[in-house]
Amino acid sequence: MARFFWICLGGAIGTGARYLLSGWLQRAAGPGFPYGTLAVNVLGSFFLCLLMQIGPMPSTLRLVLASGVMGGFTTYSAFNYETLRFLQEDAWLLGFLNVGAMLVSCLLAGYLGLVAGKLLAS
């Protein structure tokens, strides 16, 4: 039961961090494109891959950070909704730009997280 509590607490921390970062970036960049969602998904991809690559770590800590913090931080459901909203509004270019930017950026960030984790582990 303690592990469950810590994962929930990590989720709350990740959710709060997502709210703060996404909201700040959206205000700074403007409402025309979901930059906040893109940023949290790219950062989440990097940090999750980095975390999973780092060497010995207690399994509960890894679960709290990966499932809790990063699970609360990343926002695939928001990405999905924003893309569908673009498509429903016939903003096809923005919809496909959102999909392409998210896919390429998150894959690149994940790869960089793996590389950084290997470097830190050696």
C-alpha positions in Angstrom: 0.0 0.0 0.0 2.9 2.4 0.7 4.2 1.9 -2.9 0.7 2.9 -4.2 0.7 6.0 -2.0 4.2 7.1 -3.3 3.1 6.6 -7.0 0.0 8.7 -6.4 2.1 11.4 -4.8 4.5 11.3 -7.7 1.5 11.6 -10.1 0.4 14.7 -8.2 3.8 16.3 -8.5 4.0 15.5 -12.2 0.5 16.9 -12.8 1.4 20.1 -11.0 4.6 20.5 -13.0 2.7 19.9 -16.3 0.1 22.5 -15.3 2.7 25.1 -14.5 5.0 24.5 -17.5 2.3 24.0 -20.1 0.3 27.1 -18.9 3.4 29.3 -18.8 4.5 28.3 -22.3 1.1 28.6 -23.8 0.8 32.2 -22.4 4.3 33.0 -23.6 3.9 31.5 -27.1 0.2 32.3 -27.7 -2.9 30.2 -28.3 -2.3 29.4 -32.0 -0.5 26.1 -31.5 -0.4 23.8 -28.5 3.3 24.5 -27.6 2.7 23.7 -23.9 1.5 20.1 -24.7 4.4 19.6 -27.2 6.9 20.8 -24.6 5.7 18.5 -21.8 5.6 15.5 -24.1 9.1 16.2 -25.4 10.5 16.7 -21.9 8.5 13.7 -20.6 9.9 11.5 -23.4 13.5 12.6 -22.6 13.2 12.2 -18.8 11.4 8.9 -18.9 14.0 7.4 -21.2 16.8 8.9 -19.1 15.2 7.5 -16.0 14.8 4.0 -17.4 18.4 4.0 -18.6 20.0 5.0 -15.3 21.7 2.1 -13.5 20.8 0.6 -10.2 17.8 2.2 -8.5 15.3 0.9 -6.0 12.3 -0.5 -7.9 9.8 1.6 -5.9 11.7 4.8 -6.6 11.8 3.9 -10.4 8.0 3.2 -10.3 7.3 6.5 -8.5 9.4 8.5 -10.9 8.3 6.7 -14.1 4.6 5.8 -13.5 3.9 8.5 -11.0 5.8 11.7 -11.8 6.3 11.1 -15.6 2.8 9.6 -15.9 1.3 12.7 -14.4 3.6 15.0 -16.4 3.0 13.8 -19.9 -0.2 14.6 -21.7 -1.0 12.3 -24.6 -4.7 12.7 -24.1 -4.4 16.5 -24.4 -2.3 16.0 -27.6 -5.0 13.7 -29.0 -7.8 16.2 -28.3 -5.9 19.2 -29.7 -5.1 17.3 -32.9 -8.7 16.2 -33.3 -9.9 19.8 -32.7 -7.6 21.0 -35.5 -9.0 18.4 -37.8 -12.6 19.1 -36.9 -12.0 22.8 -37.6 -10.5 21.9 -41.0 -7.1 23.1 -39.9 -5.5 20.1 -41.5 -2.1 21.6 -41.8 -1.9 22.5 -38.1 -3.3 19.0 -37.2 -0.7 17.2 -39.2 2.0 19.6 -38.0 1.1 18.8 -34.4 1.3 15.1 -35.1 4.6 15.3 -36.9 6.2 17.7 -34.4 5.1 15.5 -31.5 6.3 12.3 -33.0 9.7 13.5 -34.2 10.4 15.7 -31.1 9.4 13.0 -28.6 11.4 10.2 -30.4 14.4 12.5 -30.6 14.1 13.5 -26.9 13.6 9.8 -25.9 16.8 8.9 -27.9 18.7 11.7 -26.2 17.4 10.5 -22.9 18.8 7.0 -23.6 22.1 8.4 -24.6 22.3 10.7 -21.6 21.4 7.8 -19.3 24.1 5.6 -20.8 26.7 8.4 -20.3 25.6 8.9 -16.7 25.7 5.2 -16.0 29.3 4.8 -17.3 
